Amino acid sequence: MTVRTPATARRPRIGLVAGGLGAYWPQFPDLLPQLRRSAERVTERMREFDAEVVDVGFISDAQEGAAAAEKLRAEGCDLIVGFLTTYMTATMLVPVAQRSGAPVLLINLQPTEAMDHASFDTGAWLAYCGACPLPEMANAFERAGVPFRSVSGHLEDERAWQRIGRWIRAAGVRSVLRNGRHGLMGHLYPGMYDVSTDLTMVSGNLGGHVEVLEFDDLRVRVEKVRDAEVEAKLAETREVFELADSVVQDDLAWAARVSAALDRLVADFDLDSLAYYHRGLDGEIHERLGAGMILGASLLTARGVPTCGEYELRTSLAMLVADRLGAGGSFTELQALDFRDGVVEMGHDGPGHLAISERRPLLRGLGVYHGKRGWGVSVEFDVRHGPVTLLGIGQSRDGRYRLIASEGEVVAGPLLQIGNTTSRVDFGTDPGEWTDAWSASGVGHHWALATGRLLPDLRALADLTGLELVEVTGR
């Protein structure tokens, strides 16, 4: 069976239209060739962000702008980039912004850091004049009701390209959310009001599709797993994990069989994420399936299909966002506060994002899953030390989703050895004050713990999706 990898399945499609005022071309014959070379360089640089660039060419008047708008509308782009190479009128780009159905980013990148004033004539100056139409575009976009964002710099300005890359990544995440297929298998963990999710609001706020699955969809696939597939999964497990002495071989083999079936499930339903829970009873098959999910869910998460327990659909979506930003995103909740060392201890039982572990993850055998039925193997690790970002998706009483985030740093220190993912996070403030501020944000009791500082990327994502971003500092 071919294993699908959604992490690389959808590259962001970026539409590019460059332009300038056509009246200049006969007046300054060397100008247009120079601006076209600049546009080619922009295309090269954008492709370095693993983006598919749809270049509709260089426009010189309103008619060419309207034609470019139709081409870009037909391409279904995730982001439209308008390159202001020199002065151009708003009539050339407003149709592009109105018809494309995608967010628009205007870039003003002059050829070099500064002009050579002593040698430049009017034609040479005009190649540096991309800033001139930017206020005009902003004014026209505002009056036309089109959201506006821009990046100004020069062609090889790495600060500018860092900002451009941020918008491209955000557009890619927006595309995954709008086109994603999110599995929800089993039923709500009894009593968890905060976890309860209106499936219509997922599509209403983020787009995409929620595929409602039964544990029987997994059961029939487990029954069809061949022994050779189990052996292959066991070999993969021994390569990825350190195995504790507490691992019971029969439990490990069962987890491997369930893992192989999960791969089939994800492929058959074309899933980008999965949240699950089933209570079960007295060791019957559905209880055993639920208890056997942790290995396979962790392996899926590590390869780009975020999978988490407790029916936590909004957190599996937060994990998906973090993963597509290249930051992992492990299923997490509060565990304890350490006021002596000034850190918050957080993690979760069950699956974790193996790709962001500080060291080789441990698979530990457990006779009891606290708060859940069943027994088997569980994952234990600490998220990679250094900067991290917490990301949750909250919901207000009117149904609107919001991104909730906080930056901190995972630090070394004592950890529980109970088959849980656990990390010690320093937020640079009193753990109690931070916990109160985080809880007051409207986040649920689960979220994604991701590596790196993601707030700049999340601000861009919030802008493109129209979601509110709540930033928690605890101060």
N, C-alpha and C positions, 0 to 999 in steps of 0.2 A: 504494500500500500504506500502510495506517495503521501508524505506528510506535508500539509499545507503550512506555510509560514506567513500569516497575515501581517507580521511586522514589516515585511518587504513587499507586500502584495499591492499596495496603493501608494505610488509616488505622487506627490502633489503636482497638479497640472497648472503651470503658471503661464498665463497669457502675457505677451510682451508687445507693446506698440510704442515705437519711438517716433518722434516728430519734431518739426520745426516749421517756421513760416516760409511758405514757398516763394514769396516775393524776394527772399534773399538769394535764391540760387542763381539767377542770371546776373545779379549784382556782384556776387562774390563766388566765382566758380570753384574755388578750392574748399569752400565751407561744407557743402553737402557730402563730398567724399570723406572728409574728416569726421563728420557727425555719424556717418554710416559705420566707420571703423569703431567709433565709440560704442555704437549699438551692438556691434558684433562682440565686443569685449564684455559688455553687460550680459549678453546671452551666455558666453563662456563661464563667467563667474556664477551666474544663477544655477547653471547645471552642476556646479561643484557642490550644491546643497542637495544633491540627489533628487533634483526636480526635473520633470518633463517640461520643457519650455516650448510653448507654441508661439512662434515669432510670426506676426502677421505683417511685418515689414515697416517701412518708414512712410509716415503720412505728412502731407504738405498743405492740406486744406481741409475744409469741413466735409466736402464730398468724400475724400479718402478716409476721413475719420469715421463717417457713417458706414462705409464699406468695411472698415476694420472692425467696427462694433458688431456687425452681422456675423463676420467670421468668428469672432471670439465668443459670441453668444452660442453659436453652433458647436463650439468645441467643449462647452461645459467646464470651463476653467474653475479652479479653486481660488485663484487670486489673479487679478489683472494688474500688471505693472505698466504704468505710463512713464516713459523716459522723456523728460523735458531736456532735450539736447541744447536748445536755444529758445528764444522767444517763440511762442505759438499762442494762438487764441483759444479761449475756452470752448468755442464752438467745435473745435477739433476733438476734444476729449469728453465733453459732457455726454454725447451719445454713447460713447464706449462705456462710461460709468453707469448710465441709465439702463442700457439694454443687456449688459453682460450677465446680470444676476449673480455676480460674484463681488466680493470686496475689492476695492481699488486702492493701490499704493502708488503714489507719485514719487519718482526719484529724480533728483537734480544732482548729477555727478559731472562736474566740469573736468576737463582733460587732465589738469595737474593741480597742485596745491595752490598756485597763484599765477597770475599773468606776468609776462615779461613786458612791463609797461614801456620800456624804452624802445622796443622793437615792434610792438603790436600795432597793427592798423585796425580798421573797423571790422574787417572780415575775421581777423584772428580773435578780436574781442568777443564777437558774437558766439563763438564756440564755448565761451565761458558764461553765457547769458541765460543759462537754464533757471537761475534763481528768479529772473525777472517775471515769468508768467506764474510762478508758484502762488503768490497772493491772489492773482486773478482766478486761478483754478479753485483755490480754497473758497473764495467768495461765491463763485458760480455754483460750486458743489453744495455749499450751505443753502443757497437760495433754491436749488433744485431738489433739496432733501436727500442728498447723497452723502453718506459718512465720508470723512476726509482724514487721510493720514499721509505722511510724507517722510522721506529721508533725503537729507542734503549732505554733500561731501564732494569728493573727487574720485576719479575712476579707480584708483588704487588705494583708497582710504579704507583701511581695515576696520576702523570704528564704524564707518558707514555700512560696510558690508556685514559687519556683525549685526547691525540693526536690521538690514535687509533680510539676512538669514533668519532672524527671529520671526519676521512676518511670514516668510516662506514655511518655516516649521509650524507656525500656528495655523497657517492655511492647510497644511497637511493633516494636522490633528483635527481641525474642523471637518475636513473631508472624511476622515475615518469615522467621526461621530455621525455625520450626516448619512453616510453610506454603510455604516457598520451593522452587523448582525450579532445580537447579544442574547446568549442563552440564559434562561432562567428555569432551573430544574428543581422540582420537589415542592416544598411549601415553606411558608414563613416560619421562622423560629418562634415558638409560642411566646407571646407577651412583648415582643420587640416592636413597639409602636414606631420608633424612629427608623427602623429598617423598612417598614411597610412602604411600598412604592407603587404609585399609580402608573401603570404601563403607558397609558396615553400621554402622560406628562413627559415621559422619556422622549418620545417622538416629538412632542410639542415644544420642548425646550432645546433638544439636541439634534433631533432628526434620527434616522436609523430605524431599525426594526428589532423588536424583542420577540424572540422565538421561545414560546412556552413549551417546555419539555417535561416528560414524565421520567421517573426513575426506571420505569419499564423500558424506555428508549435505551437506557444504558444496559439494563439487564439482558435484553436480547442480544446486544453486541458482546457482552461478556461471555455469553454462552457460545458464541461463534469464534472466540479467540483461540487460535491454535497454539499447541505447546511450543512450537518454534518461536512464535511471537513473544510468549512469556519469557523464554530463555534470552531472546534478544533484549527485552526490556530489563531483565535482571542484570545482564552484562552492562547495559547503559547505566543502571542504578549503581553498580559497584564502581563504575568509572567516575561518576559524578559525586557520590556520597562516601563519607566515612561511615561505616556501620558499627553501632554500639553493640556491646555484648548482649544487651537486652533484646535485640531483634530476634524474634521467633521466625524461623525459616518458612513455615507454612503461612504466617501472616505476610511476610515479604513476598512470597509467590502470589498470594491473593492480590496484594497491592499492585504487583506487576501486571497481573491479568486485567485488573480494573483499569490500569493505566493504558494498556494497549487498546482496550475498548473505548476509553475516553478519546484517544487519537481518532478512532473511527467516527465517534459521535461528532467531534468537532469538524471533521472533513465532510461527513454526510450532511450536516446542517449548515456548513460554511460559516462557522462562528468566529467572531473576533474576540469575544469574551464570554465568560460563563460564571454564573453564581448559582449555588446549590445549597440545599439542606433537606434532610429527611430524618425524622425522629426514629422510626423503626420500633421493633418490639421483639424481645426474647430471642435475639440472634437470627431472626428470619432473614431472607435474602436481601430485602431492601435495607435493613439495618446494616448488614454486612457490606452492601454496596456503598452506603454513606460513610461507613467507617474506613473503607478501603480507598477513598478518594484522594488522600493527602499526597501520596507519592506522585500520582499522575497529574494532579492539579499543580503541584510545584514544577514538574517538568514542562507542562504546558505554559505556565506563567513565564518560565525562563526563556522559552522560545517565542514569546510575543503574543500568547493568548491568555491574558490575565484571568485567573480562575480562583475564586474565593468561596468560603463557606458562609453559613448563616443567612443564605438567601439575600446577600448584600449586593443587590444590583447596582445601586449608585456608587458603591465603593469599587466594584469591578470596573465601572466606567472611569472612575478617578484613576485606578491603576492603569487602564488603557491609555489615558491621557499622558500619565507619567512615562509609560513605556515608550510611546511614540515620540516623546521628547528626548528619548535616549537615556532616561534616568531610572529605569527599573520601575519600582512601585510595589511595595510588599504590603499585604493585608495587615492592618495594625489597629490596636486600641491601647488605652492606658492600662498599665499594670501596677505601678507603684510610684511614689515620689521619694526621692532621696534628698532630704534637706541637709544632710551632712556634706554631700558632695555637690549639691546644687544642680541635680539632674532629674529629668523625668524618665522613668523606665517604661518602655512601650514595646509592643510586639503582639503576637497572637499565637494561639494553638493552631495546628493544622498546616495548610500550605503556605509557602513563602516564595519570594522571588530569588531564586538561586543565583541569578547572574549578578546580584549586588551584595553577595555575602562577603564578609571580611576575610573569611578563610573557607576551606573546604567544608560544606555543610554536613551536619551529622544527621543520620537517620536513627532515631531512638525507638525502641519498642515500648509500648504503653499498654498496661492491662486495663487502664481506665482513661477515658477521654472526659475531662471534667466538664460537667454540664451537658454532656451528650452521651448517647448510647453507643455501645460497641467498643472495640479494642483493635489494636494493630500497630502500625508504624507511624511516627510523626517526625516532623522536620525541626531541627534546632540549629539556629545560627544567629550571628550578630551582623547587622547591616554594615557595609564598608565604612570605616572611620573617616570622618571629615564632614564637609558641609552637606546638609540634607534639607529637603523641603517636605513638609506634610501637605497633602492635598486631599480635601474632602469635597463632596458635592452635597450641599445643603438644600433644603426646600422650605420656602416661606409659606405662610398660611394661605396665600393666594395661588399657590402652586408653582411659583417661579423658582427655578434652580439658581443657585449661586455657587461659585467656586470659593472655597475657603482654604487659605494657605498660611503657613508659618515656616520661617527658615530657622534652622538651628545647626548644631554640630554633634555628630555621634562621637562619643569619647570612650576610652577604655575604662574598665572597671569590672567589679564582680557581677556575674550573671547567674541566673537560675539555670539549673541543668535538669529541666523537666519536659523536654520535647517541645518547647515553644521557641518561636523566634523572639528574641529579646535584644533591645538596644538601649543604651543610656544616651539621652539627648540633652545637650546643654543649650538653653535658649538665651543665655546671658542675663537671666533675671531670676527672681525667686520662683522655684517650681510651683508653689501654691498659687502665686499671682498669675503665672502663665496658664496654669490649668483652669483657673476661673475665667480668664479672658478667652481661652480656646473653647470652653464649654458654652460661653455666652454668645459665641459667633453663630450658633444655629447648626453647627456640624453634628452629624450623628455620632454614635459611639465607635464607629470604624472609619478608617481613612487609608490612604496610600502613603507609605513612607518611601521617599525617592531620594536618590543621590544628587548632589549638586544644588546650586542656588537657582531656582526656577522662576522666581517672581517676575523677572523681565519677560520671560516667555509666556507666563500665565497672564500678564497684563495684555500682551498682544492677543492671546487667545480670547480673553474676555472681550476685547474690542471687536474682534471678528465675529464672535458668536452672539454678542449682545448680552452676555451674562454679567452679573455683578461679580466683582472679585473682592472678597473680604480678607484683608491682611492682618494677621494677629501677631502682636509683638509681646504682649504681657506687661508692657511698661505703661 
